[in-house]
């Protein structure tokens, strides 16, 4: 599995992405209490918008929302080179 996103602890100790020494989410209930549409919104336009797709994918699999990967991890389409 890919490396999880790890926020800087000095910025916000209440960050919902913080993990413990065993790499488990500290605020797991924050994510589990959300509906699927809310998770999509948070990961696309909210606090997860700046996270790379591979880390988003790892996070979604960890919280049992792997079925949302296609909605959240949108591929960037590059124009053909000339």
Number of C-alpha atoms within 10 A of each C-alpha: 10 10 12 20 17 13 14 11 10 6 8 10 11 10 15 17 21 20 17 9 7 6 11 13 18 15 15 15 11 11 19 13 10 12 9 14 10 13 20 20 15 16 18 18 12 12 13 20 16 11 16 12 16 16 18 24 23 18 21 19 15 15 13 11 17 15 12 16 18 10 12 22 19 10 8 6 6 6 6 5 4 3
